[in-house]
Amino acid sequence: MFSKLALLSAVVAPLASALTLNIPTNPTSGGNVTITWSSAPNDPETFSLELINTAFHNSFAIANNVNPTAETISLTLPIVPVGDGYSLEAVDVGNITNVFASTGTFSIGASTASFTPSSTSSGASVTSALSSTPAASGASSLT
């Protein structure tokens, strides 16, 4: 009987340990995020990360050929609608329907980055500098 229990635990133990994705902390649309996970020796050699949103039935490949032993990756999320219903999936690189691990659902917040358009005066100085070059004045630089 002991040998049957030992055999059963030897078979079940590898199945119990597997890739486990963690929910990212404070992700924002178009923002930088660090994704972490825990891995096990029987995990695939590489995987892809997909950002899934069940609310609008869309997925985004956000990382490919991820090394599971790294247990962390930092990346920039795509610009996506702010809201709930997002999850991450670690999927087979060759067959994205083969899901190795997934997170629970989480929210993605509004972007915290700001964009400031550049001044037009710098564009004018570039134009002035270009107009004084020999090519701009019609002179040929070929000999």
N, C-alpha and C positions, 0 to 999 in steps of 0.2 A: 504494500500500500504506500509506503514511504517513497518508493521509486516512482510510482505513478504521480504523486504530488510534486516531486522534484521535477519530473518531466513536464508536467503541466505548468509549473511556475517558470521553467526554462523557455517554454513556448510563449507564454503570456507576457513575460517581462519585456522582450523586445517590441511587442506590439503596443505596450503601454507607454513606452518612451518614444516620442516623435516630435517633430517640429511643432513649436507652439508660438504663434504670433501674439504680440502684445498690442493693445489699443494705443495709438500715438497720443501724446499729451498736447492739447491745444492746437490741433492742426488748423491752418487757415488756407483759404483759396489762393493759390499762387504763391504760398509761403513755404519757407524751409521747414522741414520736419525730420525728426530722427525716429526711425522705426527699429524696434528691437524684437528679438525672439530668442527662444532657447532651442538648441538642437541636440540631436542624439546621433550616435555612430551609424545607425541604420537609415538616416535621412538621405535624400537624393543628393547627388554631387552638386547640382545647381537648381535654381528655381527662378521663376519670374514673380514679381509682385503686381497684383491688379488692385486698383481702387474701384470698388463696386458701389453703386447707388441703386437700391431697389426701388426708390421713389420714382425715378425716371428711367429705369431699366437700362442703365449705361455702365460701361466699365472702361477703365483707362489702364493701359500697361504703364507702370511708373518706374519699373526697374527690371532688367533682364540679366540672366546669367549670374544671379546672386549666389555667393558662396555661403552656405548655411553655417559654416564654422565661424564666420565673422560675427555673427549674432547681433549686428547693428548695421544700419545704413542711413546716411543723411542724404536727403534729396529735396528738390523743389517740386511741390505738388502742382498739377495743372490748375488752371483757373476753372473752377467748377461752381455751380450754384451753392450758396450758403444754405446750410440746413442740416437736418437729421437724416438718418437712414444709410450712412456710409459704413463700409466694412473693407477690410483688406483680405486678400486671398493669396497664398503662396501656391503657385500652380506649376505644373510640368511645362518646361520650356517648349517641348515638342507637341504638347496636347493640353491646351489651357482648360479643357473640361475635366482634367485630372487634378483635383484640388488636394494639396498636401495638408494645408492648415488654413484656418480663417479666424478672424477676430469677431467679437460681438459688434453691434452697431455703435457708431459714434457720430458726433456732429462735426461739421467743418464750419469755422467762423469766417467772418469777413476779413479780407486782406488788411494787414497793418502797414503795408508799404505805401509810400506816397510817390507820385510822379510829378516832377516839376519840369515843364518844357524849357528848353534852352532859349536863350536870348537870340534875337535876329541879328544883333550887332556882330556876333562872332561869325555868322554866315556871310555878312558883308565883307569882313576882313579877309576871309578865305577867298571870296570872289575877287577882291582887289589884288591879292597876292598872285592868283592864277593869271590874271590879265596881264601881269608884267613879265611873264615867262616868254621866252622866244617862241614856243609852240603856239601860245595864245595870240601873239602879235603877227603870226603868219610866217615867221622865219622858220626855215627848215633846219633841223639839227643833224641831217644826214650829210655826209661828206662824200 
